[in-house]
């Protein structure tokens, strides 16, 4: 077999939807029919509205296959593993599948195209997201949708407790959470994700801000360093001491967000991409009192993640790579990036973030907080490995242990041993 199976075994039922009157035909080199596979996302819906413009400009016909995340993974598993050439452009998750796809040579090397295309201006993309779409010094994808971690907070509760500004440091966050909690019985000082795997992404910003990371510069596990142990103790301790009563250890973003939007927590660290859940009166009881601030600084400064949640790549088996690149030039170009960002989809282009028009639809304090995140951000929110899910389970265990009052330092030592073995096995 040319390629090994990696994502699962179930075959998705794929419904191809012709955006224009495309028809079938071979998508060979230079073919005027381009086949792209996209995920169900507001970015995709926005793009589909503009596709007729691209087809008119390029003279190409575009066939879109649009799937949910699970179906997308199933299709990639079947088609990419088989070396199928009937996908030209693919929307993928750099931090979940990027290393896997690059290692298995599913993604075409775009380095020369990005370097030689001065009009596309690849240097305009932020370093963090580009780091996540680069493998062994080769550009294998172009980031299109980003997320940054910010601090959500209740302006009314801070004012009531005498605070004139949100916390700028993690020490201040703890102090303010403690005071607000004391002044408002039944309201938690802090809430965040608690599930072993789910919490890893949001915990990562605490880890970086304490000066740690999951893996050191030499590729070895570093989850037992003093900085990592301090981060585990802080994150878990905040939830243990200032989190909601009877806190569970299986909360993902939806459960944590519900607690915050029901008025049951003062502070909440989360991805900025979810902000409308907190500001929409139809979803949030505290919509009028929500504020946003940059991620609070730890001993190493404010180092939240700045990641690409989705990117565009070219199937290495495609026989239509030149036209695939034309599509990426357009879809990830400055014009479309501006349109998407105005519609609430954060992108990876620095010039677009610097354009006031791009953030005019965002709450000003959220735009300001995100600007800090994009400047100081780290390009991953989980270990950069092939078997991401397994790694998250390992490095997330000390989070749960800290929340439940166990010895998080001992748990970090145990996680380090297990994670190092994992890394050694993956390197074989």
Secondary structure, DSSP 8 states (H G I E B T S, - for coil): --S---S-S------EEESSS-------TT-SEEEEEEESSHHHHHHHHHHHHHHHHH--EEEEEEE-HHHHHHHHHHHHHTT--S--EEEE-IIIIIHHHHHTT-B---HHHHHH-TTT-GGGB-HHHHHHTEETTEE--EEEEEEEEEEEEEHHHHHHTT-SS--SBHHHHHHHHHHHHHHSTT-EEEE---STTHHHHHHHHHHHHTT--SB-TTS-B-TTSHHHHHHHHHHHHHHHHHS-TT--S---HHHHHHHHHTT-EEEEEEEGGGTHHHH-TTT-TTGGGEEEE---BBTTB---BEEEEEEEEEBTT-S-HHHHHHHHHHHTSHHHHHHHHHTT---SBHHHHT-GGGGTTS-HHHHHHHHHHHHH-BS-SS--SSSHHHHHHHHHHHHHHHHTTS-HHHHHHHHHHHHHHHHHHHH-
